[in-house]
Every structure is written in C-alpha cells, then in structure tokens.
Amino acid sequence: MSLEQEFEIHILEQHQISKEETGYKAPQFLSMVRNRGALQTARDLLVGPNKISEGLTRLGP
C-alpha cells in the first residue's frame, strides 16, 4: 500500500470519528475526497486558489 493510500484511509477514518463525535457529516469534504482523493483534496484546501478554505478559517479562534 502506498503512502498516499494510507493517507486516504487515515483521512476517511478521521472523518468517521469526527462525524460520530460531532454529528457533522461534512458532505462536501467527503465528496471532494471521493472525487479527487485525499492528497489532492488536502492540497486544494490548504494551498488552493483561496489559500485556506473558508471552512478551515471558521474553525479557528
């Protein structure tokens, strides 16, 4: 199994844990991971055209 595949499994596991703990399903994020893969989704959210996504900035202080 490649490192990228391991990363995707980890991201999907963390998504499930977060959903169970918070009740928030994050459907857009899950769709992005399924369509683009976890690595590309992470790149898009962290260094995409808008730099940091709106959803991530809302999580901040």
GROMACS elastic network, one bead per residue, 0.5 to 0.9 nm:
[ bonds ]
;  ai    aj funct       b0    kb
    1     4     6  0.82515   500
    1     5     6  0.62599   500
    1     6     6  0.68335   500
    2     5     6  0.51753   500
    2     6     6  0.63243   500
    2     7     6  0.86475   500
    3     6     6  0.50063   500
    3     7     6  0.61169   500
    3     8     6  0.86647   500
    4     7     6  0.50122   500
    4     8     6  0.62899   500
    4     9     6  0.87451   500
    4    37     6  0.88436   500
    4    38     6  0.78508   500
    4    39     6  0.67032   500
    5     8     6  0.50974   500
    5     9     6  0.62925   500
    5    10     6  0.86216   500
    5    37     6  0.89408   500
    5    38     6  0.84671   500
    5    39     6  0.89612   500
    6     9     6  0.51433   500
    6    10     6  0.61628   500
    6    11     6  0.86342   500
    7    10     6  0.50445   500
    7    11     6  0.61186   500
    7    12     6  0.86298   500
    7    38     6  0.69347   500
    7    39     6  0.73403   500
    8    11     6  0.50725   500
    8    12     6  0.61725   500
    8    13     6  0.85226   500
    8    33     6  0.79161   500
    8    37     6  0.69113   500
    8    39     6  0.71165   500
    9    12     6  0.52100   500
    9    13     6  0.61180   500
    9    14     6  0.85957   500
    9    38     6  0.85176   500
   10    13     6  0.50601   500
   10    14     6  0.61057   500
   10    15     6  0.85066   500
   11    14     6  0.50925   500
   11    15     6  0.60641   500
   11    16     6  0.86602   500
   11    33     6  0.85860   500
   11    38     6  0.68271   500
   12    16     6  0.62775   500
   12    17     6  0.87137   500
   12    30     6  0.79702   500
   12    33     6  0.82628   500
   12    38     6  0.83631   500
   13    16     6  0.51435   500
   13    17     6  0.63024   500
   13    18     6  0.86408   500
   14    17     6  0.50065   500
   14    18     6  0.60255   500
   14    19     6  0.84410   500
   15    18     6  0.51198   500
   15    19     6  0.60774   500
   15    20     6  0.86283   500
   15    25     6  0.80000   500
   15    26     6  0.80287   500
   15    29     6  0.89677   500
   15    30     6  0.78551   500
   16    19     6  0.50615   500
   16    20     6  0.61974   500
   16    21     6  0.86167   500
   16    25     6  0.82627   500
   17    20     6  0.51454   500
   17    21     6  0.61180   500
   17    22     6  0.85071   500
   18    21     6  0.50990   500
   18    22     6  0.58367   500
   18    23     6  0.74897   500
   18    24     6  0.73451   500
   18    25     6  0.80674   500
   19    22     6  0.53948   500
   19    24     6  0.51093   500
   19    25     6  0.52273   500
   19    26     6  0.77343   500
   20    23     6  0.55758   500
   20    24     6  0.78981   500
   20    25     6  0.85538   500
   21    24     6  0.82788   500
   22    25     6  0.84029   500
   24    27     6  0.86236   500
   25    28     6  0.87591   500
   25    29     6  0.87912   500
   25    30     6  0.82181   500
   26    29     6  0.54220   500
   26    30     6  0.62756   500
   26    31     6  0.86914   500
   27    30     6  0.50863   500
   27    31     6  0.60352   500
   27    32     6  0.85514   500
   28    31     6  0.50642   500
   28    32     6  0.61749   500
   28    33     6  0.87133   500
   29    32     6  0.50668   500
   29    33     6  0.62930   500
   29    34     6  0.86825   500
   29    41     6  0.80690   500
   30    33     6  0.51360   500
   30    34     6  0.61938   500
   30    35     6  0.85818   500
   31    34     6  0.51210   500
   31    35     6  0.60274   500
   31    36     6  0.83083   500
   32    35     6  0.51679   500
   32    36     6  0.56226   500
   32    37     6  0.70823   500
   32    38     6  0.78458   500
   32    40     6  0.87425   500
   32    41     6  0.60913   500
   33    36     6  0.53878   500
   33    39     6  0.81101   500
   33    40     6  0.79094   500
   33    41     6  0.58194   500
   33    42     6  0.85853   500
   34    37     6  0.56387   500
   34    38     6  0.76146   500
   35    38     6  0.89335   500
   35    41     6  0.88430   500
   36    39     6  0.79370   500
   36    40     6  0.58558   500
   36    41     6  0.61139   500
   37    40     6  0.56562   500
   37    41     6  0.61279   500
   37    42     6  0.86782   500
   38    41     6  0.50450   500
   38    42     6  0.60761   500
   38    43     6  0.86089   500
   39    42     6  0.51644   500
   39    43     6  0.62761   500
   39    44     6  0.86375   500
   40    44     6  0.60126   500
   40    45     6  0.85234   500
   41    44     6  0.50465   500
   41    45     6  0.60921   500
   41    46     6  0.84877   500
   42    45     6  0.51999   500
   42    46     6  0.59609   500
   42    47     6  0.81511   500
   43    46     6  0.52897   500
   43    47     6  0.55185   500
   43    48     6  0.64413   500
   44    47     6  0.56573   500
   44    49     6  0.76881   500
   44    50     6  0.87936   500
   44    51     6  0.81679   500
   44    52     6  0.86014   500
   44    53     6  0.84702   500
   45    48     6  0.57443   500
   45    49     6  0.87924   500
   45    50     6  0.81791   500
   45    51     6  0.71287   500
   45    52     6  0.58806   500
   45    53     6  0.53866   500
   45    56     6  0.82114   500
   46    50     6  0.85345   500
   46    51     6  0.58061   500
   46    53     6  0.68621   500
   46    56     6  0.87867   500
   47    50     6  0.73351   500
   47    52     6  0.63920   500
   47    53     6  0.87206   500
   48    51     6  0.50204   500
   48    52     6  0.71850   500
   48    53     6  0.81027   500
   49    52     6  0.84544   500
   50    53     6  0.63932   500
   50    54     6  0.85338   500
   52    55     6  0.83649   500
   52    56     6  0.66508   500
   52    57     6  0.69408   500
   53    56     6  0.53947   500
   53    57     6  0.65026   500
   53    58     6  0.88766   500
   54    57     6  0.51551   500
   54    58     6  0.62689   500
   54    59     6  0.89168   500
   55    58     6  0.52607   500
   55    59     6  0.67536   500
   56    59     6  0.52939   500
   56    60     6  0.70461   500
   57    60     6  0.53765   500
   57    61     6  0.85930   500
   58    61     6  0.79793   500
